[in-house]
């Protein structure tokens, strides 16, 4: 028998409490949405990270198990690209901020702090430039291929006039 989702839980809370983190990794970035007029309350059991990808959100971070740090608690306004670390046991309430002309939902990602670690030094200093080089070489290969095909398209003009006698008017041009 399938377990029925309780009506008093939001979908995100249900999914985060019933599935393991590896099972959730296949979701696309920014897969979670919060529509205007709705609020969401979260209380992670372990440290978590909130990343906002689209829209603005008003987040209130309550005191948690690790209270006492100077930046614990309080209201914050987060926009696209902003990241908020939420300690274990802290309560987070978030609500979309109305932006004139934008009635769409806020897209965000909610993950464990352990899975959202900063990239390693090797990934930053070697991996990222290697990806950029690969992309640049691919663009150069595409440009070279287009240039070769362009020159092949002009082949009839490049060899025209070879092997025939020029008329008096054609000989004056050269």
N, CA and C atoms as an extended XYZ file, in Angstrom:
522
Properties=species:S:1:pos:R:3:atomname:S:1:resname:S:1:resid:I:1 pbc="F F F"
N         0.840       -1.179        0.000 N   UNK     1
C         0.000        0.000        0.000 CA  UNK     1
C         0.885        1.243        0.000 C   UNK     1
N         0.603        2.163       -0.908 N   UNK     2
C         1.392        3.388       -0.980 CA  UNK     2
C         1.080        4.299        0.187 C   UNK     2
N         2.129        4.928        0.689 N   UNK     3
C         1.946        5.860        1.794 CA  UNK     3
C         1.379        7.160        1.244 C   UNK     3
N         0.346        7.648        1.872 N   UNK     4
C        -0.289        8.876        1.421 CA  UNK     4
C         0.420       10.062        2.059 C   UNK     4
N         0.655       11.116        1.248 N   UNK     5
C         1.320       12.304        1.756 CA  UNK     5
C         0.366       13.066        2.673 C   UNK     5
N         0.786       13.358        3.902 N   UNK     6
C        -0.072       14.115        4.806 CA  UNK     6
C        -0.365       15.495        4.227 C   UNK     6
N        -1.583       15.964        4.410 N   UNK     7
C        -1.981       17.239        3.824 CA  UNK     7
C        -1.338       18.426        4.526 C   UNK     7
N        -0.922       18.264        5.782 N   UNK     8
C        -0.354       19.396        6.496 CA  UNK     8
C         1.129       19.602        6.201 C   UNK     8
N         1.747       18.714        5.444 N   UNK     9
C         3.150       18.885        5.078 CA  UNK     9
C         3.248       19.449        3.673 C   UNK     9
N         4.150       20.359        3.481 N   UNK    10
C         4.422       20.830        2.127 CA  UNK    10
C         5.186       19.750        1.380 C   UNK    10
N         5.108       19.787        0.070 N   UNK    11
C         5.742       18.762       -0.748 CA  UNK    11
C         7.237       18.656       -0.458 C   UNK    11
N         7.916       19.797       -0.350 N   UNK    12
C         9.358       19.772       -0.107 CA  UNK    12
C         9.678       19.096        1.213 C   UNK    12
N         8.936       19.419        2.255 N   UNK    13
C         9.188       18.801        3.551 CA  UNK    13
C         8.970       17.293        3.482 C   UNK    13
N         7.938       16.881        2.760 N   UNK    14
C         7.648       15.462        2.609 CA  UNK    14
C         8.786       14.751        1.881 C   UNK    14
N         9.218       15.325        0.778 N   UNK    15
C        10.279       14.698       -0.015 CA  UNK    15
C        11.582       14.650        0.768 C   UNK    15
N        11.937       15.754        1.432 N   UNK    16
C        13.199       15.794        2.165 CA  UNK    16
C        13.192       14.830        3.349 C   UNK    16
N        12.026       14.512        3.899 N   UNK    17
C        11.988       13.616        5.048 CA  UNK    17
C        11.833       12.150        4.654 C   UNK    17
N        11.451       11.863        3.405 N   UNK    18
C        11.200       10.487        2.996 CA  UNK    18
C        12.198        9.925        1.994 C   UNK    18
N        13.056       10.739        1.448 N   UNK    19
C        14.035       10.258        0.473 CA  UNK    19
C        15.436       10.596        0.950 C   UNK    19
N        16.393        9.760        0.555 N   UNK    20
C        17.776       10.012        0.946 CA  UNK    20
C        18.382       11.070        0.036 C   UNK    20
N        19.470       11.689        0.491 N   UNK    21
C        20.141       12.721       -0.299 CA  UNK    21
C        20.627       12.194       -1.644 C   UNK    21
N        21.224       10.971       -1.731 N   UNK    22
C        21.641       10.491       -3.052 CA  UNK    22
C        20.475       10.339       -4.022 C   UNK    22
N        19.295       10.006       -3.523 N   UNK    23
C        18.134        9.861       -4.409 CA  UNK    23
C        17.670       11.209       -4.935 C   UNK    23
N        17.972       12.286       -4.220 N   UNK    24
C        17.534       13.616       -4.634 CA  UNK    24
C        18.539       14.310       -5.543 C   UNK    24
N        19.735       13.752       -5.710 N   UNK    25
C        20.767       14.425       -6.497 CA  UNK    25
C        20.430       14.508       -7.977 C   UNK    25
N        19.544       13.638       -8.458 N   UNK    26
C        19.206       13.650       -9.878 CA  UNK    26
C        18.287       14.806      -10.248 C   UNK    26
N        17.746       15.510       -9.259 N   UNK    27
C        16.857       16.626       -9.555 CA  UNK    27
C        17.648       17.771      -10.165 C   UNK    27
N        17.067       18.500      -11.117 N   UNK    28
C        17.778       19.625      -11.712 CA  UNK    28
C        17.971       20.752      -10.708 C   UNK    28
N        18.980       21.576      -10.961 N   UNK    29
C        19.270       22.699      -10.084 CA  UNK    29
C        18.080       23.655      -10.103 C   UNK    29
N        17.723       24.148       -8.945 N   UNK    30
C        16.599       25.067       -8.849 CA  UNK    30
C        15.260       24.381       -9.026 C   UNK    30
N        15.207       23.075       -8.717 N   UNK    31
C        13.989       22.303       -8.951 CA  UNK    31
C        12.867       22.664       -7.985 C   UNK    31
N        13.203       23.177       -6.824 N   UNK    32
C        12.172       23.504       -5.848 CA  UNK    32
C        11.593       24.874       -6.161 C   UNK    32
N        10.270       25.015       -5.966 N   UNK    33
C         9.591       26.274       -6.257 CA  UNK    33
C         8.726       26.683       -5.074 C   UNK    33
N         8.632       27.983       -4.882 N   UNK    34
C         7.746       28.544       -3.869 CA  UNK    34
C         6.953       29.655       -4.548 C   UNK    34
N         5.654       29.463       -4.642 N   UNK    35
C         4.798       30.399       -5.374 CA  UNK    35
C         4.440       31.609       -4.521 C   UNK    35
N         4.180       32.752       -5.166 N   UNK    36
C         3.785       33.960       -4.427 CA  UNK    36
C         2.540       33.697       -3.580 C   UNK    36
N         2.525       34.295       -2.404 N   UNK    37
C         1.394       34.119       -1.500 CA  UNK    37
C         1.517       32.914       -0.588 C   UNK    37
N         2.561       32.110       -0.763 N   UNK    38
C         2.777       30.940        0.085 CA  UNK    38
C         4.035       31.158        0.923 C   UNK    38
N         4.078       30.536        2.062 N   UNK    39
C         5.262       30.572        2.920 CA  UNK    39
C         5.674       29.135        3.210 C   UNK    39
N         6.941       28.964        3.544 N   UNK    40
C         7.456       27.626        3.828 CA  UNK    40
C         8.286       27.689        5.105 C   UNK    40
N         8.090       26.717        5.965 N   UNK    41
C         8.842       26.617        7.203 CA  UNK    41
C         9.657       25.332        7.168 C   UNK    41
N        10.949       25.454        7.393 N   UNK    42
C        11.848       24.300        7.374 CA  UNK    42
C        12.683       24.291        8.643 C   UNK    42
N        12.981       23.094        9.132 N   UNK    43
C        13.848       22.946       10.298 CA  UNK    43
C        14.735       21.730       10.047 C   UNK    43
N        15.925       21.952        9.496 N   UNK    44
C        16.784       20.820        9.144 CA  UNK    44
C        17.356       20.120       10.370 C   UNK    44
N        17.497       18.803       10.253 N   UNK    45
C        18.119       18.016       11.328 CA  UNK    45
C        19.630       18.148       11.299 C   UNK    45
N        20.169       18.401       10.112 N   UNK    46
C        21.611       18.630        9.970 CA  UNK    46
C        21.805       19.903        9.162 C   UNK    46
N        22.992       20.469        9.235 N   UNK    47
C        23.264       21.737        8.556 CA  UNK    47
C        22.876       21.643        7.084 C   UNK    47
N        22.248       22.711        6.581 N   UNK    48
C        21.767       22.720        5.200 CA  UNK    48
C        22.115       24.050        4.544 C   UNK    48
N        21.964       24.086        3.222 N   UNK    49
C        22.272       25.277        2.440 CA  UNK    49
C        21.076       25.592        1.548 C   UNK    49
N        20.656       26.853        1.549 N   UNK    50
C        19.580       27.334        0.684 CA  UNK    50
C        20.211       28.209       -0.386 C   UNK    50
N        19.989       27.869       -1.660 N   UNK    51
C        20.491       28.662       -2.787 CA  UNK    51
C        19.295       29.139       -3.602 C   UNK    51
N        19.218       30.440       -3.831 N   UNK    52
C        18.130       31.012       -4.622 CA  UNK    52
C        18.629       31.195       -6.051 C   UNK    52
N        17.855       30.676       -7.024 N   UNK    53
C        18.246       30.773       -8.429 CA  UNK    53
C        17.423       31.787       -9.203 C   UNK    53
N        16.165       31.963       -8.834 N   UNK    54
C        15.295       32.869       -9.580 CA  UNK    54
C        14.282       33.460       -8.614 C   UNK    54
N        14.131       34.768       -8.640 N   UNK    55
C        13.179       35.432       -7.760 CA  UNK    55
C        13.841       35.923       -6.484 C   UNK    55
N        13.038       36.575       -5.649 N   UNK    56
C        13.533       37.079       -4.367 CA  UNK    56
C        12.706       36.457       -3.250 C   UNK    56
N        13.363       36.215       -2.128 N   UNK    57
C        12.685       35.585       -0.997 CA  UNK    57
C        13.055       36.318        0.295 C   UNK    57
N        12.094       36.391        1.198 N   UNK    58
C        12.308       36.947        2.529 CA  UNK    58
C        12.459       35.761        3.459 C   UNK    58
N        13.631       35.603        4.046 N   UNK    59
C        13.924       34.451        4.900 CA  UNK    59
C        14.155       34.922        6.333 C   UNK    59
N        13.501       34.252        7.260 N   UNK    60
C        13.701       34.514        8.681 CA  UNK    60
C        14.347       33.280        9.279 C   UNK    60
N        15.544       33.461        9.793 N   UNK    61
C        16.303       32.360       10.371 CA  UNK    61
C        16.205       32.466       11.882 C   UNK    61
N        15.563       31.471       12.503 N   UNK    62
C        15.394       31.459       13.951 CA  UNK    62
C        16.580       30.805       14.636 C   UNK    62
N        16.644       30.965       15.941 N   UNK    63
C        17.733       30.388       16.719 CA  UNK    63
C        17.645       28.869       16.669 C   UNK    63
N        18.798       28.239       16.520 N   UNK    64
C        18.835       26.786       16.451 CA  UNK    64
C        19.693       26.207       17.545 C   UNK    64
N        20.146       25.004       17.317 N   UNK    65
C        20.959       24.298       18.299 CA  UNK    65
C        22.302       24.983       18.499 C   UNK    65
N        22.772       25.682       17.472 N   UNK    66
C        24.081       26.330       17.552 CA  UNK    66
C        23.920       27.833       17.744 C   UNK    66
N        22.985       28.246       18.570 N   UNK    67
C        22.742       29.666       18.794 CA  UNK    67
C        23.946       30.304       19.468 C   UNK    67
N        24.069       31.578       19.274 N   UNK    68
C        25.163       32.299       19.906 CA  UNK    68
C        26.081       32.951       18.903 C   UNK    68
N        26.099       32.474       17.671 N   UNK    69
C        26.918       33.121       16.651 CA  UNK    69
C        26.294       34.473       16.330 C   UNK    69
N        27.117       35.493       16.007 N   UNK    70
C        26.582       36.833       15.796 CA  UNK    70
C        25.599       36.935       14.634 C   UNK    70
N        25.696       36.060       13.632 N   UNK    71
C        24.787       36.184       12.494 CA  UNK    71
C        23.639       35.181       12.549 C   UNK    71
N        23.441       34.551       13.711 N   UNK    72
C        22.300       33.643       13.859 CA  UNK    72
C        21.026       34.463       14.005 C   UNK    72
N        19.969       33.994       13.420 N   UNK    73
C        18.672       34.625       13.570 CA  UNK    73
C        18.536       35.898       12.763 C   UNK    73
N        17.295       36.310       12.588 N   UNK    74
C        17.028       37.560       11.909 CA  UNK    74
C        16.471       37.373       10.512 C   UNK    74
N        16.040       38.500        9.952 N   UNK    75
C        15.466       38.515        8.610 CA  UNK    75
C        16.536       38.815        7.574 C   UNK    75
N        16.382       38.163        6.431 N   UNK    76
C        17.304       38.388        5.316 CA  UNK    76
C        16.490       38.397        4.033 C   UNK    76
N        16.901       39.210        3.084 N   UNK    77
C        16.308       39.196        1.756 CA  UNK    77
C        17.329       38.572        0.821 C   UNK    77
N        16.932       37.502        0.169 N   UNK    78
C        17.832       36.775       -0.720 CA  UNK    78
C        17.337       36.903       -2.154 C   UNK    78
N        18.277       37.111       -3.063 N   UNK    79
C        17.957       37.207       -4.484 CA  UNK    79
C        18.683       36.135       -5.263 C   UNK    79
N        18.598       36.188       -6.585 N   UNK    80
C        19.261       35.182       -7.420 CA  UNK    80
C        20.764       35.118       -7.129 C   UNK    80
N        21.255       33.919       -6.881 N   UNK    81
C        22.674       33.712       -6.602 CA  UNK    81
C        23.038       33.766       -5.134 C   UNK    81
N        22.125       34.194       -4.282 N   UNK    82
C        22.420       34.276       -2.849 CA  UNK    82
C        22.337       32.898       -2.204 C   UNK    82
N        23.186       32.707       -1.185 N   UNK    83
C        23.265       31.431       -0.475 CA  UNK    83
C        23.121       31.710        1.016 C   UNK    83
N        22.348       30.887        1.697 N   UNK    84
C        22.163       31.010        3.139 CA  UNK    84
C        22.451       29.665        3.782 C   UNK    84
N        23.394       29.646        4.721 N   UNK    85
C        23.695       28.425        5.473 CA  UNK    85
C        22.773       28.367        6.684 C   UNK    85
N        22.124       27.238        6.846 N   UNK    86
C        21.177       27.055        7.944 CA  UNK    86
C        21.738       25.982        8.870 C   UNK    86
N        22.049       26.337       10.136 N   UNK    87
C        22.599       25.338       11.055 CA  UNK    87
C        21.557       24.294       11.445 C   UNK    87
N        22.036       23.165       11.910 N   UNK    88
C        21.140       22.080       12.331 CA  UNK    88
C        20.247       22.554       13.466 C   UNK    88
N        18.967       22.240       13.375 N   UNK    89
C        18.019       22.595       14.417 CA  UNK    89
C        17.442       23.991       14.319 C   UNK    89
N        17.995       24.842       13.486 N   UNK    90
C        17.468       26.201       13.334 CA  UNK    90
C        16.184       26.156       12.518 C   UNK    90
N        15.325       27.118       12.747 N   UNK    91
C        14.096       27.168       11.952 CA  UNK    91
C        14.241       28.245       10.884 C   UNK    91
N        13.788       27.924        9.690 N   UNK    92
C        13.851       28.854        8.565 CA  UNK    92
C        12.441       29.009        8.011 C   UNK    92
N        11.973       30.237        7.962 N   UNK    93
C        10.686       30.542        7.342 CA  UNK    93
C        10.988       31.442        6.161 C   UNK    93
N        10.466       31.070        4.989 N   UNK    94
C        10.721       31.896        3.813 CA  UNK    94
C         9.438       32.139        3.039 C   UNK    94
N         9.397       33.317        2.422 N   UNK    95
C         8.218       33.742        1.676 CA  UNK    95
C         8.695       34.563        0.483 C   UNK    95
N         8.106       34.353       -0.699 N   UNK    96
C         8.513       35.133       -1.873 CA  UNK    96
C         8.221       36.622       -1.674 C   UNK    96
N         9.104       37.461       -2.207 N   UNK    97
C         8.917       38.903       -2.175 CA  UNK    97
C         8.347       39.306       -3.529 C   UNK    97
N         7.265       40.062       -3.507 N   UNK    98
C         6.626       40.486       -4.755 CA  UNK    98
C         7.514       41.491       -5.475 C   UNK    98
N         7.824       41.183       -6.719 N   UNK    99
C         8.592       42.081       -7.572 CA  UNK    99
C         7.644       42.549       -8.675 C   UNK    99
N         7.515       43.867       -8.898 N   UNK   100
C         6.585       44.343       -9.924 CA  UNK   100
C         6.875       43.701      -11.285 C   UNK   100
N         5.832       43.181      -11.898 N   UNK   101
C         5.968       42.577      -13.223 CA  UNK   101
C         6.383       41.119      -13.213 C   UNK   101
N         6.702       40.571      -12.049 N   UNK   102
C         7.114       39.167      -11.980 CA  UNK   102
C         6.212       38.437      -10.994 C   UNK   102
N         5.339       37.608      -11.503 N   UNK   103
C         4.432       36.846      -10.655 CA  UNK   103
C         4.818       35.375      -10.599 C   UNK   103
N         5.993       35.035      -11.124 N   UNK   104
C         6.433       33.647      -11.152 CA  UNK   104
C         6.921       33.170       -9.801 C   UNK   104
N         7.102       31.863       -9.663 N   UNK   105
C         7.570       31.313       -8.390 CA  UNK   105
C         9.064       31.558       -8.185 C   UNK   105
N         9.480       31.438       -6.941 N   UNK   106
C        10.898       31.498       -6.595 CA  UNK   106
C        11.470       30.103       -6.820 C   UNK   106
N        12.571       30.009       -7.545 N   UNK   107
C        13.247       28.731       -7.767 CA  UNK   107
C        14.450       28.676       -6.832 C   UNK   107
N        14.560       27.585       -6.092 N   UNK   108
C        15.661       27.469       -5.140 CA  UNK   108
C        16.092       26.019       -5.022 C   UNK   108
N        17.219       25.836       -4.366 N   UNK   109
C        17.762       24.508       -4.117 CA  UNK   109
C        18.012       24.399       -2.620 C   UNK   109
N        17.631       23.292       -2.044 N   UNK   110
C        17.792       23.045       -0.612 CA  UNK   110
C        18.557       21.747       -0.477 C   UNK   110
N        19.768       21.801        0.056 N   UNK   111
C        20.571       20.585        0.146 CA  UNK   111
C        21.346       20.557        1.450 C   UNK   111
N        21.828       19.365        1.793 N   UNK   112
C        22.664       19.213        2.980 CA  UNK   112
C        23.957       19.992        2.782 C   UNK   112
N        24.466       20.555        3.867 N   UNK   113
C        25.707       21.318        3.779 CA  UNK   113
C        26.865       20.424        3.349 C   UNK   113
N        26.823       19.146        3.715 N   UNK   114
C        27.911       18.230        3.352 CA  UNK   114
C        27.983       18.024        1.845 C   UNK   114
N        26.829       18.027        1.157 N   UNK   115
C        26.838       17.824       -0.296 CA  UNK   115
C        27.060       19.121       -1.046 C   UNK   115
N        26.972       20.263       -0.370 N   UNK   116
C        27.120       21.557       -1.031 CA  UNK   116
C        28.456       22.208       -0.700 C   UNK   116
N        29.471       21.405       -0.445 N   UNK   117
C        30.779       21.949       -0.113 CA  UNK   117
C        31.376       22.716       -1.279 C   UNK   117
N        32.243       23.655       -0.961 N   UNK   118
C        32.936       24.413       -2.003 CA  UNK   118
C        33.843       23.471       -2.788 C   UNK   118
N        34.080       23.772       -4.057 N   UNK   119
C        34.943       22.902       -4.849 CA  UNK   119
C        36.363       22.866       -4.281 C   UNK   119
N        37.037       21.758       -4.508 N   UNK   120
C        38.397       21.602       -3.992 CA  UNK   120
C        39.357       22.532       -4.727 C   UNK   120
N        40.544       22.661       -4.186 N   UNK   121
C        41.555       23.516       -4.810 CA  UNK   121
C        41.894       23.012       -6.206 C   UNK   121
N        41.997       21.690       -6.376 N   UNK   122
C        42.290       21.116       -7.689 CA  UNK   122
C        41.176       21.451       -8.680 C   UNK   122
N        39.925       21.332       -8.239 N   UNK   123
C        38.797       21.631       -9.126 CA  UNK   123
C        38.784       23.096       -9.536 C   UNK   123
N        39.169       23.992       -8.603 N   UNK   124
C        39.194       25.420       -8.918 CA  UNK   124
C        40.351       25.783       -9.828 C   UNK   124
N        41.557       25.278       -9.519 N   UNK   125
C        42.761       25.742      -10.201 CA  UNK   125
C        43.145       24.924      -11.419 C   UNK   125
N        42.645       23.711      -11.538 N   UNK   126
C        42.975       22.866      -12.693 CA  UNK   126
C        41.713       22.483      -13.466 C   UNK   126
N        40.710       22.035      -12.754 N   UNK   127
C        39.491       21.560      -13.416 CA  UNK   127
C        38.762       22.647      -14.185 C   UNK   127
N        38.563       23.802      -13.561 N   UNK   128
C        37.837       24.890      -14.226 CA  UNK   128
C        38.581       25.393      -15.466 C   UNK   128
N        39.904       25.672      -15.387 N   UNK   129
C        40.601       26.081      -16.615 CA  UNK   129
C        40.602       24.995      -17.690 C   UNK   129
N        40.641       23.728      -17.287 N   UNK   130
C        40.602       22.643      -18.280 CA  UNK   130
C        39.257       22.626      -19.000 C   UNK   130
N        38.170       22.847      -18.264 N   UNK   131
C        36.848       22.919      -18.913 CA  UNK   131
C        36.763       24.115      -19.848 C   UNK   131
N        37.316       25.260      -19.434 N   UNK   132
C        37.314       26.445      -20.293 CA  UNK   132
C        38.135       26.203      -21.554 C   UNK   132
N        39.296       25.542      -21.413 N   UNK   133
C        40.135       25.235      -22.571 CA  UNK   133
C        39.421       24.283      -23.515 C   UNK   133
N        38.766       23.262      -22.972 N   UNK   134
C        38.022       22.321      -23.808 CA  UNK   134
C        36.929       23.042      -24.592 C   UNK   134
N        36.227       23.935      -23.931 N   UNK   135
C        35.172       24.697      -24.599 CA  UNK   135
C        35.751       25.604      -25.680 C   UNK   135
N        36.866       26.260      -25.384 N   UNK   136
C        37.501       27.146      -26.369 CA  UNK   136
C        37.995       26.368      -27.575 C   UNK   136
N        38.604       25.210      -27.347 N   UNK   137
C        39.080       24.393      -28.468 CA  UNK   137
C        37.916       23.879      -29.309 C   UNK   137
N        36.818       23.552      -28.675 N   UNK   138
C        35.640       23.115      -29.433 CA  UNK   138
C        35.118       24.255      -30.297 C   UNK   138
N        35.092       25.474      -29.760 N   UNK   139
C        34.655       26.625      -30.554 CA  UNK   139
C        35.621       26.884      -31.705 C   UNK   139
N        36.927       26.742      -31.450 N   UNK   140
C        37.918       26.940      -32.512 CA  UNK   140
C        37.754       25.888      -33.604 C   UNK   140
N        37.472       24.647      -33.224 N   UNK   141
C        37.277       23.588      -34.223 CA  UNK   141
C        36.041       23.871      -35.075 C   UNK   141
N        34.989       24.348      -34.464 N   UNK   142
C        33.777       24.688      -35.223 CA  UNK   142
C        34.062       25.840      -36.175 C   UNK   142
N        34.782       26.857      -35.706 N   UNK   143
C        35.109       28.001      -36.562 CA  UNK   143
C        35.998       27.577      -37.725 C   UNK   143
N        36.987       26.718      -37.471 N   UNK   144
C        37.865       26.238      -38.538 CA  UNK   144
C        37.076       25.430      -39.566 C   UNK   144
N        36.183       24.585      -39.110 N   UNK   145
C        35.355       23.789      -40.024 CA  UNK   145
C        34.480       24.690      -40.885 C   UNK   145
N        33.870       25.697      -40.285 N   UNK   146
C        33.041       26.625      -41.056 CA  UNK   146
C        33.871       27.381      -42.078 C   UNK   146
N        35.106       27.771      -41.707 N   UNK   147
C        35.967       28.489      -42.640 CA  UNK   147
C        36.359       27.596      -43.814 C   UNK   147
N        36.696       26.336      -43.549 N   UNK   148
C        37.072       25.406      -44.623 CA  UNK   148
C        35.897       25.196      -45.572 C   UNK   148
N        34.704       24.986      -45.023 N   UNK   149
C        33.531       24.823      -45.888 CA  UNK   149
C        33.235       26.102      -46.671 C   UNK   149
N        33.476       27.246      -46.062 N   UNK   150
C        33.292       28.515      -46.776 CA  UNK   150
C        34.259       28.648      -47.933 C   UNK   150
N        35.518       28.278      -47.704 N   UNK   151
C        36.510       28.331      -48.789 CA  UNK   151
C        36.181       27.325      -49.883 C   UNK   151
N        35.699       26.149      -49.499 N   UNK   152
C        35.311       25.162      -50.508 CA  UNK   152
C        34.139       25.667      -51.341 C   UNK   152
N        33.292       26.467      -50.765 N   UNK   153
C        32.186       27.061      -51.508 CA  UNK   153
C        32.663       28.063      -52.537 C   UNK   153
N        33.834       28.656      -52.310 N   UNK   154
C        34.409       29.609      -53.256 CA  UNK   154
C        35.387       28.948      -54.217 C   UNK   154
N        35.490       27.643      -54.190 N   UNK   155
C        36.482       26.963      -55.038 CA  UNK   155
C        36.270       27.240      -56.515 C   UNK   155
N        35.037       27.364      -56.958 N   UNK   156
C        34.795       27.639      -58.375 CA  UNK   156
C        35.331       29.006      -58.770 C   UNK   156
N        35.311       29.969      -57.831 N   UNK   157
C        35.845       31.295      -58.135 CA  UNK   157
C        37.362       31.322      -58.044 C   UNK   157
N        37.917       30.494      -57.147 N   UNK   158
C        39.367       30.477      -56.969 CA  UNK   158
C        40.082       29.843      -58.155 C   UNK   158
N        39.452       28.898      -58.843 N   UNK   159
C        40.106       28.232      -59.972 CA  UNK   159
C        39.545       28.683      -61.311 C   UNK   159
N        38.572       29.580      -61.305 N   UNK   160
C        37.993       30.058      -62.566 CA  UNK   160
C        39.051       30.803      -63.371 C   UNK   160
N        39.069       30.572      -64.644 N   UNK   161
C        40.009       31.263      -65.521 CA  UNK   161
C        41.329       30.563      -65.662 C   UNK   161
N        41.566       29.511      -64.922 N   UNK   162
C        42.833       28.794      -65.028 CA  UNK   162
C        42.772       27.868      -66.246 C   UNK   162
N        43.767       27.893      -67.077 N   UNK   163
C        43.863       26.981      -68.211 CA  UNK   163
C        43.110       27.434      -69.444 C   UNK   163
N        42.719       28.672      -69.533 N   UNK   164
C        42.086       29.154      -70.754 CA  UNK   164
C        42.726       30.471      -71.156 C   UNK   164
N        42.524       30.856      -72.366 N   UNK   165
C        43.090       32.099      -72.899 CA  UNK   165
C        42.178       33.243      -72.498 C   UNK   165
N        42.786       34.307      -71.960 N   UNK   166
C        42.018       35.461      -71.527 CA  UNK   166
C        41.666       36.341      -72.719 C   UNK   166
N        40.490       36.930      -72.662 N   UNK   167
C        40.096       37.883      -73.700 CA  UNK   167
C        40.849       39.183      -73.462 C   UNK   167
N        40.891       40.097      -74.444 N   UNK   168
C        41.620       41.362      -74.261 CA  UNK   168
C        41.109       42.164      -73.070 C   UNK   168
N        39.802       42.164      -72.805 N   UNK   169
C        39.280       42.927      -71.668 CA  UNK   169
C        39.660       42.278      -70.334 C   UNK   169
N        39.671       40.952      -70.288 N   UNK   170
C        40.040       40.265      -69.049 CA  UNK   170
C        41.513       40.455      -68.734 C   UNK   170
N        42.352       40.563      -69.772 N   UNK   171
C        43.786       40.722      -69.530 CA  UNK   171
C        44.115       42.114      -69.028 C   UNK   171
N        43.266       43.107      -69.284 N   UNK   172
C        43.514       44.466      -68.801 CA  UNK   172
C        43.279       44.579      -67.291 C   UNK   172
N        42.411       43.738      -66.746 N   UNK   173
C        42.108       43.806      -65.309 CA  UNK   173
C        43.285       43.352      -64.458 C   UNK   173
N        44.059       42.453      -64.894 N   UNK   174
C        45.122       41.936      -64.059 CA  UNK   174
C        46.399       42.677      -64.178 C   UNK   174
